[in-house]
Amino acid sequence: MQPEPGDLEATFEHSRAVIGSTIVLPYLTSPTARRTRGLRVWMLTMPVDFVAFAAPAAHYLQHWKGIVVTAGVVVALFALGGLYAARRHLSLLDDLPSLVGRMLVAGALVSIVVAIRHSSAENLASYLRAVSICAGLVVLGRAVTYAWVRLARRRRWVEHSAIILGGGPVALELARLLRRYPQYGLRFTGFVDVESAAHDGLDSAPLVGGIDEVATVVRRVDCEVVIVADIDCAEERLLAAVGTAVLAGLDVWMVPRLREFAVRVSSPDHIGAIPVVRVRRSLRPGLRRYFRRLRRRPARARLAPGGAVRPAVVPVVPVVPAQRSGEAFPVAPRSSTRPGP
């Protein structure tokens, strides 16, 4: 709110608030970022991980098959562990325990096969030395790829437009962080909030739409990422808005309500000091219906086209002759624990 021209004290307070704040003006996306919108981090890290692990096979020719197979197992374990999922904060120290643990598991699985096939302790020791070198190269490759991705984000070569649902302190802090620090790979385009929320301040602008207009706002601002912050609305309206974003194929992130408490997750992520969790659509109902159909399929297969029941096929088990003739199975003598008369 602008002060009146004659009020010097109000003008001074307003100037000090604006100059001393950390407001960063919005900016337009670059042409390079438009061309690289389809790129993801896993498109770089996955090939680098495989090549880095399989590179020593050119030197250890006697173990090249085992090294290549181990590289494939390592990439599969990384994918199952979420190490190729979208991340806002890239840190090698956060991923190092998961990387080392999964490489140890992959090396142990393949080393069992190597030990069984060759039956040689020296051959197994040589393979394990090669695997240790491969693991070091994977960690080095991850450090290089993360550094390159952070550089591309800082130069704004790769960025994705994002909107924030909410207008409270957490939403304002997220907007300030995204405007000031481009290494998170997001370009803040505006807030989406309820009608009763006031966005009159410089740090709470721009308001690009209401909570019930998420689909329209996404098309208008060409949004790719939605961050759910401290929005004050009914749960039904929020679920409808988030469901619209998920069905549209957007990348949806959420700030946990109890963010002050530590929560154990496989790959923690955060923007500044604010933890964020990626929202994924649950596949359990679909899988439940699929397995239910599989269970019903044998029962339907026994029905004839006219509705008659097909004759069931009863397997015939050959009878093994017992020790005594005339009996199919030996009969054990009964033993009574009760005392005799």
VOGU-3710 file (C-alpha; in Angstrom, 3 decimals, decimal comma):
1> mqpepgdlea> 0,000/0,000/0,000  1,520/3,304/-1,105  1,777/6,105/1,535  0,353/9,560/0,985  2,720/12,159/-0,536  2,758/14,438/2,521  3,382/11,750/5,130  7,183/11,619/5,426  7,266/9,085/8,242  5,018/6,655/6,379
11> tfehsravig> 7,081/7,143/3,219  10,281/6,343/5,120  8,805/3,196/6,677  7,511/2,035/3,316  10,860/2,627/1,602  12,762/0,803/4,325  10,364/-2,154/4,132  10,712/-2,416/0,357  14,487/-1,916/0,202  15,196/-4,174/3,173
21> stivlpylts> 13,024/-7,000/1,944  14,074/-9,922/-0,212  11,471/-9,479/-2,926  12,613/-10,677/-6,324  10,652/-9,605/-9,366  9,260/-12,332/-11,655  10,973/-12,952/-14,977  10,102/-14,491/-18,302  11,382/-17,886/-19,312  14,316/-18,095/-21,675
31> ptarrtrglr> 14,180/-19,603/-25,192  16,628/-22,296/-24,101  14,343/-23,309/-21,233  11,437/-23,638/-23,660  13,426/-26,047/-25,803  14,554/-28,134/-22,814  11,165/-28,490/-21,112  10,998/-32,205/-21,850  14,351/-33,005/-20,247  14,515/-34,699/-16,852
41> vwmltmpvdf> 17,392/-35,414/-14,491  17,080/-39,200/-14,840  17,767/-38,891/-18,574  21,308/-37,885/-17,629  21,955/-39,809/-14,417  20,753/-43,236/-15,619  23,077/-43,521/-18,656  25,976/-42,068/-16,689  25,457/-44,609/-13,886  25,422/-47,528/-16,314
51> vafaapaahy> 28,436/-46,330/-18,308  30,421/-45,487/-15,170  29,815/-48,918/-13,668  30,461/-50,815/-16,913  33,570/-48,830/-17,958  36,119/-51,008/-16,058  34,955/-54,008/-18,120  37,294/-52,765/-20,870  40,246/-53,446/-18,529  38,977/-56,531/-16,657
61> lqhwkgivvt> 38,220/-58,592/-19,744  37,874/-61,828/-17,765  34,973/-60,291/-15,817  33,312/-58,174/-18,495  30,102/-60,219/-18,487  29,740/-60,055/-14,726  30,467/-56,323/-14,653  27,899/-55,546/-17,348  25,270/-57,686/-15,627  26,036/-55,992/-12,315
71> agvvvalfal> 25,672/-52,592/-13,980  22,179/-53,548/-15,150  21,240/-54,795/-11,668  22,571/-51,579/-10,122  20,483/-49,401/-12,442  17,396/-51,515/-11,696  17,944/-51,224/-7,926  18,485/-47,474/-8,250  15,199/-47,165/-10,116  13,325/-49,251/-7,538
81> gglyaarrhl> 14,826/-47,183/-4,725  13,631/-43,889/-6,189  17,096/-42,603/-7,055  15,882/-41,544/-10,507  12,785/-39,726/-9,227  12,338/-35,981/-9,673  14,242/-33,990/-7,056  14,222/-30,304/-6,252  17,338/-30,369/-4,081  20,185/-32,395/-5,523
91> sllddlpslv> 22,731/-33,505/-2,949  25,240/-36,330/-3,259  25,523/-36,662/0,528  21,786/-37,345/0,807  21,925/-40,074/-1,838  25,277/-41,608/-0,882  23,961/-44,210/1,636  21,322/-45,436/-0,818  23,811/-45,537/-3,688  26,437/-47,503/-1,775
101> grmlvagalv> 23,913/-49,881/-0,202  22,278/-50,825/-3,502  25,624/-51,287/-5,229  26,694/-53,636/-2,420  23,505/-55,653/-2,862  24,000/-55,891/-6,632  27,636/-56,911/-6,223  26,710/-59,570/-3,660  24,029/-61,080/-5,902  26,302/-61,382/-8,922
111> sivvairhss> 29,283/-62,530/-6,837  27,272/-65,572/-5,725  26,876/-66,614/-9,353  30,558/-65,927/-10,045  31,636/-68,058/-7,083  29,380/-70,957/-8,128  30,481/-70,935/-11,782  34,227/-70,567/-11,315  34,813/-72,086/-7,847  37,949/-70,020/-7,459
121> aenlasylra> 38,716/-67,657/-4,588  41,213/-65,698/-6,675  38,692/-65,166/-9,455  36,091/-63,979/-6,963  38,550/-61,595/-5,294  39,486/-60,132/-8,688  35,802/-59,594/-9,508  35,164/-57,860/-6,170  38,118/-55,529/-6,764  36,665/-54,609/-10,134
131> vsicaglvvl> 33,250/-53,969/-8,563  34,774/-51,659/-5,958  36,362/-49,585/-8,728  33,037/-49,498/-10,561  31,260/-48,253/-7,429  33,760/-45,441/-7,016  33,237/-44,383/-10,620  29,446/-44,330/-10,097  29,799/-42,003/-7,100  32,147/-39,768/-9,093
141> gravtyawvr> 29,722/-39,748/-12,012  26,856/-38,770/-9,731  28,878/-35,860/-8,361  29,632/-34,628/-11,888  26,042/-34,984/-13,118  24,603/-33,207/-10,065  27,072/-30,364/-10,509  26,142/-30,064/-14,178  22,398/-30,063/-13,427  22,809/-27,371/-10,777
151> larrrrwveh> 24,817/-25,283/-13,238  22,140/-25,663/-15,914  19,460/-24,617/-13,435  21,413/-21,578/-12,228  21,952/-20,421/-15,799  18,217/-21,026/-16,391  18,916/-23,398/-19,257  16,511/-25,896/-17,681  13,509/-24,739/-15,656  9,826/-25,551/-15,236
161> saiilgggpv> 7,021/-23,127/-14,473  5,295/-23,623/-11,122  2,260/-22,298/-9,270  1,715/-22,378/-5,506  -1,615/-23,217/-3,905  -1,966/-20,976/-0,862  -1,138/-17,538/0,404  0,134/-18,034/3,944  3,654/-17,651/5,349  4,841/-20,964/3,906
171> alelarllrr> 3,572/-20,113/0,416  5,213/-16,674/0,555  8,518/-18,186/1,685  8,374/-20,778/-1,096  7,740/-18,064/-3,684  10,662/-16,034/-2,363  12,993/-19,043/-2,476  11,979/-20,027/-6,005  12,492/-16,467/-7,253  15,871/-16,044/-5,597
181> ypqyglrftg> 17,417/-19,505/-6,026  17,009/-20,981/-9,528  18,970/-24,144/-8,643  15,665/-25,780/-7,706  14,741/-25,780/-11,388  11,395/-23,986/-10,936  10,154/-20,638/-12,222  7,450/-19,174/-10,024  4,481/-17,895/-12,058  1,877/-17,033/-9,401
191> fvdvesaahd> -0,388/-17,987/-6,518  -3,686/-19,874/-6,612  -5,824/-19,195/-3,554  -9,375/-18,948/-2,261  -11,530/-15,906/-2,979  -11,358/-14,559/0,589  -7,547/-14,413/0,680  -5,916/-11,006/0,229  -2,885/-10,747/-2,049  -2,268/-7,020/-1,863
201> gldsaplvgg> 1,397/-7,075/-0,834  4,341/-7,089/-3,152  5,508/-10,483/-1,863  2,058/-12,064/-2,301  1,634/-11,227/-5,987  0,639/-12,245/-8,557  -2,644/-14,028/-7,886  -3,352/-15,908/-11,105  -6,622/-17,624/-10,181  -8,865/-19,316/-7,648
211> idevatvvrr> -8,730/-22,788/-6,212  -11,605/-23,930/-8,426  -9,853/-22,689/-11,576  -6,737/-24,856/-11,488  -7,323/-26,374/-14,926  -7,825/-22,939/-16,485  -4,816/-21,445/-14,702  -2,577/-24,327/-15,834  -3,428/-23,686/-19,471  -3,158/-19,904/-19,087
221> vdcevvivad> 0,300/-19,758/-17,495  1,602/-22,947/-19,170  2,262/-24,561/-15,785  4,155/-27,807/-15,279  4,551/-28,022/-11,479  2,003/-27,460/-8,705  3,099/-26,969/-5,072  0,432/-27,329/-2,378  1,291/-25,035/0,544  -0,763/-23,624/3,452
231> idcaeerlla> -4,027/-22,975/1,646  -7,083/-22,296/3,827  -9,980/-24,135/2,186  -12,168/-27,163/2,627  -10,559/-30,535/2,066  -13,029/-31,456/-0,683  -12,104/-28,395/-2,755  -8,396/-29,015/-2,261  -8,699/-32,683/-3,241  -10,617/-31,716/-6,369
241> avgtavlagl> -7,946/-29,179/-7,348  -5,043/-31,577/-6,707  -6,874/-34,366/-8,533  -7,277/-32,110/-11,553  -3,550/-31,386/-11,556  -2,625/-35,070/-11,180  -4,954/-36,142/-13,981  -3,498/-33,432/-16,214  -0,067/-35,069/-15,874  1,486/-32,269/-13,817
251> dvwmvprlre> 4,223/-32,717/-11,248  2,489/-32,126/-7,893  4,414/-31,433/-4,668  3,036/-30,904/-1,185  4,342/-29,273/1,982  3,597/-31,596/4,949  1,344/-30,121/7,608  3,587/-31,288/10,473  6,791/-30,228/8,770  8,466/-29,366/12,091
261> favrvsspdh> 8,718/-33,085/12,903  11,207/-35,359/11,202  9,722/-38,001/8,904  11,748/-40,909/7,512  11,481/-41,167/3,758  13,640/-42,988/1,220  14,706/-39,816/-0,613  14,050/-36,629/1,401  13,593/-33,423/-0,543  13,208/-29,795/0,415
271> igaipvvrvr> 13,134/-26,251/-0,923  15,254/-24,149/1,376  14,333/-25,335/4,867  10,792/-26,347/3,848  10,334/-30,102/3,248  8,313/-31,107/0,210  6,851/-34,456/-0,757  5,889/-35,516/-4,246  2,250/-36,517/-4,667  1,698/-39,712/-6,630
281> rslrpglrry> -1,544/-41,261/-7,745  -2,314/-44,501/-5,922  -2,529/-47,638/-8,070  -3,973/-49,911/-5,391  -7,632/-49,796/-6,524  -6,671/-50,728/-10,078  -4,396/-53,539/-8,934  -7,101/-54,811/-6,592  -9,617/-54,968/-9,426  -7,064/-56,714/-11,654
291> frrlrrrpar> -6,342/-59,465/-9,119  -10,051/-59,848/-8,408  -10,655/-60,512/-12,103  -7,854/-63,069/-12,128  -9,505/-64,904/-9,247  -12,890/-64,918/-10,977  -11,524/-66,088/-14,341  -11,102/-69,819/-13,424  -14,686/-69,943/-12,107  -16,012/-68,440/-15,354
301> arlapggavr> -13,923/-70,831/-17,434  -15,790/-73,833/-15,958  -19,098/-72,544/-17,317  -20,147/-73,760/-20,764  -21,499/-71,266/-23,329  -25,076/-72,458/-22,686  -24,811/-71,999/-18,966  -24,154/-75,648/-18,128  -21,329/-76,512/-15,876  -18,430/-78,208/-17,562
311> pavvpvvpvv> -17,268/-81,452/-16,051  -14,436/-80,848/-13,688  -11,203/-82,640/-14,353  -10,210/-84,615/-11,297  -6,549/-85,528/-11,193  -5,879/-89,211/-10,658  -3,236/-89,874/-8,067  -1,543/-93,272/-8,384  -1,866/-95,359/-5,287  1,446/-96,400/-3,852
321> paqrsgeafp> 1,366/-99,896/-2,497  1,958/-100,056/1,198  3,933/-102,503/3,185  0,903/-104,696/3,817  -1,231/-105,993/0,963  -4,763/-104,640/0,647  -3,943/-101,218/2,108  -3,160/-98,092/0,144  -1,302/-96,389/2,965  0,392/-97,848/5,995
331> vaprsstrpg> -1,622/-97,491/9,174  0,376/-96,529/12,237  -0,494/-98,374/15,453  -2,520/-96,310/17,864  -0,999/-95,446/21,170  -3,144/-94,599/24,142  -1,927/-92,390/26,934  -4,677/-93,399/29,318  -3,719/-95,966/31,926  -5,056/-99,453/31,545
341> p> -7,702/-100,966/33,731
//
